[in-house]
């Protein structure tokens, strides 16, 4: 089933506020529309942090929705959209916050997720739904939006601009050496157990140096947890990494990841950033399903213990639980062995 349009729309609005990884997954959909409908004016309503990553993409109007502002964020959005109407709304986020924001966007065609994915009552805020395809990667789910509109020439393109001034971070990179980027931590949220052990990270750093001559650069955000984790990894490793955790903005982080030869990361935004610039990512997955949220272009080198974790936690196969079901056991990442990651590192480094 597709929506038949008499002519290409003059305007469309994308509503996707967060998070970093999901925003990168929206980009192929954006690029598909830009290729197919070059004269269409595209507006993207986006979160404040996420805007710093993609807000300089040409030929897109970005409207920032800062959720930290509370009710004020909605008032600001209403003011910016006053008197405007779009031909299409692509409601690409199932949070209630986003759905309430969607009420401020005037559009006769309002496309959201199918009933299985339209959680938090999203279907109440849309009048068209994408195809109900089971067990898709998040990125492929977003590509169902242009497919519903009859577009099948899909573009797996990202092309996030990296400003020249972001290259100043190169002064901190290992001089004259190939390097492994490790983003050891995920975001700090309740019952979000996705970090591999400090000891294993230290051992993989030493192994990469001793066997492949790879230096290591640690990346990550400015939270206390991430900084402390990086300091402990640095102390435990014999071959000391360059520690950039909390020392880069998103554009600088992207510049570093573009220069990296390989990345190792659990399920977190920077892993998907690396994929946008073509860096192979060894994903570490036990608590979440890599077939849904794994590094899209590197699934063949992802280390996954997710099926075993689901079986241990729920006594069921992956096919018997909700798609995307998380495992919330604190020690779940210990199911990933050092040797498994070493084997994937060999696979990539020896090419």
C-alpha positions in Angstrom: 0.0 0.0 0.0 1.2 3.5 -0.9 -0.1 7.0 -0.6 -0.7 8.4 -4.1 0.3 12.0 -4.5 -0.8 14.1 -7.5 2.5 15.9 -7.5 5.6 16.1 -5.3 4.8 18.0 -2.1 5.9 21.6 -1.7 6.8 21.1 2.0 7.2 18.4 4.5 8.0 18.4 8.2 10.1 15.7 10.0 9.4 15.4 13.7 12.3 13.5 15.4 13.7 15.0 18.5 16.2 12.5 19.8 18.4 10.5 20.3 21.8 10.8 18.6 21.7 7.3 17.2 18.1 7.6 16.0 18.8 10.9 14.4 21.6 9.4 12.3 19.1 6.6 11.3 16.7 9.3 10.0 19.4 10.7 7.6 19.0 8.2 4.8 15.3 9.0 4.8 16.1 12.7 4.6 18.6 12.1 1.8 16.0 10.0 0.0 13.5 12.8 0.0 16.1 15.3 -1.0 17.1 13.2 -4.0 13.5 12.4 -5.0 11.9 15.8 -4.4 14.7 18.4 -4.8 12.3 21.3 -4.8 10.5 20.2 -1.6 11.1 22.5 1.4 12.0 20.3 4.3 11.7 21.3 8.0 13.0 19.2 10.8 11.9 19.7 14.4 14.8 18.3 16.5 16.3 18.3 20.0 18.9 20.8 21.1 21.8 18.4 21.4 21.0 16.6 18.2 20.8 19.9 16.4 24.5 20.5 17.1 25.3 17.3 15.1 23.2 17.8 12.0 21.9 21.4 12.1 24.3 22.6 9.4 23.0 20.1 6.7 22.2 22.3 3.7 18.7 22.9 2.4 16.9 21.9 5.6 15.2 24.2 8.0 15.8 23.1 11.6 13.6 24.1 14.5 15.0 23.3 17.9 12.8 21.9 20.5 14.6 22.0 23.9 12.9 19.6 26.2 14.7 21.0 29.2 12.5 24.1 28.8 9.3 22.2 29.7 6.1 24.0 28.8 8.1 26.9 27.4 9.5 24.6 24.6 5.9 24.0 23.4 5.1 27.8 23.5 8.3 28.5 21.5 7.4 25.9 18.9 3.9 27.2 18.6 5.3 30.7 18.0 7.7 29.5 15.3 5.0 27.5 13.5 2.2 30.1 13.8 0.4 30.5 10.4 2.3 27.7 8.7 1.0 24.5 7.2 3.0 21.6 5.6 1.8 19.2 3.0 3.2 16.2 5.0 4.1 15.5 8.6 6.4 12.6 9.2 5.9 11.8 12.9 9.0 9.7 13.5 9.0 9.5 17.3 6.7 7.6 19.6 7.3 9.5 22.8 4.3 11.3 24.3 6.4 14.5 24.3 6.8 14.3 20.5 3.1 13.5 20.0 2.1 16.6 22.0 4.5 18.7 19.9 2.9 17.2 16.8 -0.4 18.9 17.7 1.3 22.2 16.9 2.2 21.1 13.3 -0.5 21.7 10.7 -0.5 19.1 7.9 -3.4 17.3 6.1 -1.3 14.1 5.8 0.2 12.9 9.1 2.3 9.7 8.8 3.3 7.7 11.8 4.3 4.2 12.7 2.2 1.1 12.3 0.1 -0.2 15.2 2.8 -2.5 16.5 5.3 0.3 16.8 3.1 3.2 17.6 3.5 3.1 21.3 2.3 5.7 23.8 -0.8 6.3 21.7 1.0 7.7 18.7 -1.7 6.5 16.3 -4.1 9.0 17.9 -1.9 11.8 16.5 -1.6 10.5 12.9 -3.9 9.6 10.0 -1.6 7.4 8.0 0.7 4.6 9.1 3.8 3.0 7.5 3.7 -0.7 6.6 3.7 -3.2 9.5 7.0 -4.9 8.7 8.1 -7.2 11.6 11.6 -7.2 13.2 13.2 -4.3 11.3 16.3 -2.4 12.2 15.4 1.1 13.3 16.9 2.6 10.2 14.9 0.4 7.9 11.8 1.3 9.8 12.4 5.0 9.0 12.8 4.1 5.4 9.3 2.8 5.4 8.1 6.5 5.4 9.3 7.3 1.8 8.2 3.8 0.7 4.7 4.6 1.8 4.9 7.6 -0.4 5.8 5.5 -3.4 9.5 6.2 -3.3 11.6 3.0 -3.8 14.9 4.6 -4.9 16.2 4.7 -1.3 19.5 6.4 -0.5 21.8 5.0 2.2 23.6 8.3 2.5 24.4 10.4 5.6 26.8 13.2 4.6 27.0 15.0 7.9 29.1 18.1 7.5 32.3 18.3 9.5 33.5 21.9 9.8 37.2 22.6 9.3 37.5 24.0 12.8 36.6 20.6 14.2 39.9 19.3 12.8 41.7 21.0 15.7 41.0 17.9 17.7 43.5 16.1 15.5 46.3 17.6 17.5 45.4 15.2 20.3 45.5 12.1 18.1 48.4 9.6 18.1 50.9 11.0 15.6 51.6 8.8 12.6 49.8 5.8 14.0 46.6 4.0 13.0 44.2 3.9 16.0 41.3 2.1 17.5 38.5 4.3 18.9 36.7 2.9 22.0 33.6 4.6 23.3 33.3 2.5 26.5 30.1 3.9 28.0 26.5 4.3 27.1 24.2 7.1 28.4 23.6 7.0 32.2 20.0 6.0 32.6 18.1 3.8 35.1 18.7 0.1 34.6 20.7 0.7 31.5 23.3 -2.0 31.8 25.3 -1.9 28.6 28.9 -1.2 29.6 31.6 -3.8 29.2 34.1 -4.2 32.0 37.0 -1.9 32.6 39.4 -4.8 32.7 38.4 -6.1 29.3 38.7 -2.7 27.7 42.2 -2.4 29.1 43.2 -5.8 27.8 41.8 -5.1 24.3 43.8 -1.8 24.3 47.0 -3.7 25.0 46.2 -6.5 22.6 45.5 -4.0 19.8 48.8 -2.3 20.4 50.9 -5.4 20.9 49.5 -7.3 17.9 48.5 -4.7 15.3 50.4 -1.6 16.4 47.1 0.3 17.0 47.0 3.2 19.4 43.7 3.7 21.2 41.6 6.8 21.6 38.9 6.8 24.2 35.8 8.8 23.3 32.6 9.8 25.2 30.5 12.5 26.8 31.1 14.8 29.7 29.2 12.9 32.4 31.0 12.0 35.7 30.4 8.3 35.0 32.0 8.4 31.6 35.0 10.4 32.8 35.7 8.1 35.7 35.3 5.0 33.6 37.8 6.3 31.1 40.3 7.2 33.9 40.0 3.7 35.3 40.5 2.1 31.9 43.6 4.3 31.3 45.0 3.3 34.7 44.5 -0.4 34.0 46.0 -0.4 30.5 49.7 -0.9 30.0 49.6 0.9 26.6 48.1 4.2 27.6 45.2 5.4 25.4 44.6 9.0 24.4 41.7 10.0 26.6 39.2 12.4 24.8 36.2 11.6 27.0 34.3 14.8 27.7 36.8 16.8 25.6 35.1 17.0 22.2 31.8 18.4 20.9 29.8 16.2 18.5 31.4 17.6 15.4 34.9 17.0 16.8 33.9 13.5 17.9 32.7 12.8 14.3 36.0 14.1 13.0 37.9 11.7 15.3 35.7 8.7 14.4 36.2 9.5 10.7 40.0 9.2 11.2 39.8 6.0 13.3 40.5 2.7 11.6 38.2 0.7 13.9 35.8 1.4 16.7 34.6 -0.7 19.6 31.5 0.4 21.4 28.4 -0.9 23.2 24.9 0.2 22.0 25.2 4.0 22.1 25.0 7.0 19.8 28.7 7.3 18.9 28.7 3.8 17.4 26.2 5.0 14.9 28.1 8.2 14.3 31.1 6.1 13.3 29.0 4.2 10.8 28.0 7.4 9.1 31.6 8.1 8.2 32.4 4.5 7.1 34.4 3.4 10.1 33.9 -0.3 11.0 32.3 -0.8 14.4 32.7 -3.8 16.6 29.4 -3.5 18.5 29.1 -5.1 21.9 25.5 -6.3 22.4 24.0 -8.4 25.2 21.3 -6.3 26.7 19.8 -5.0 23.4 19.1 -6.6 20.1 21.7 -5.7 17.4 19.3 -6.6 14.6 17.2 -3.7 15.8 19.7 -1.1 17.1 23.2 -2.5 16.0 25.7 -0.6 13.9 23.9 -0.8 10.6 26.9 -1.3 8.3 28.9 -3.5 10.7 26.4 -6.1 11.9 28.7 -8.9 10.6 31.4 -7.9 13.0 29.1 -7.3 16.0 29.6 -9.4 19.0 26.1 -10.5 20.2 25.1 -12.4 23.3 21.6 -11.1 23.1 19.9 -14.5 22.3 21.6 -16.1 25.3 20.8 -13.2 27.5 17.1 -13.3 26.5 17.0 -17.1 27.2 18.6 -16.7 30.6 16.4 -13.7 31.6 13.0 -14.8 30.2 13.4 -18.5 29.4 12.4 -17.8 25.8 13.8 -17.4 22.4 14.2 -14.0 20.8 11.3 -14.8 18.5 9.1 -15.2 21.6 9.6 -11.8 23.2 8.8 -8.3 22.1 11.0 -7.0 19.3 13.6 -4.8 21.0 13.0 -6.3 24.4 15.8 -5.2 26.7 17.6 -7.3 29.3 18.0 -5.3 32.5 20.3 -7.7 34.4 23.3 -5.7 35.9 25.9 -8.3 34.8 24.5 -9.0 31.4 27.5 -7.6 29.5 29.8 -10.1 31.2 28.4 -12.6 28.8 30.7 -11.1 26.1 34.1 -12.6 26.4 37.4 -10.9 25.7 38.3 -13.6 23.2 35.1 -13.0 21.2 36.1 -9.3 20.8 39.7 -10.2 19.9 38.4 -12.5 17.1 36.4 -9.6 15.6 39.3 -7.3 16.0 41.5 -9.7 14.1 38.9 -10.0 11.4 38.9 -6.3 10.8 42.6 -5.4 11.5 44.0 -8.1 9.2 42.1 -6.9 6.1 
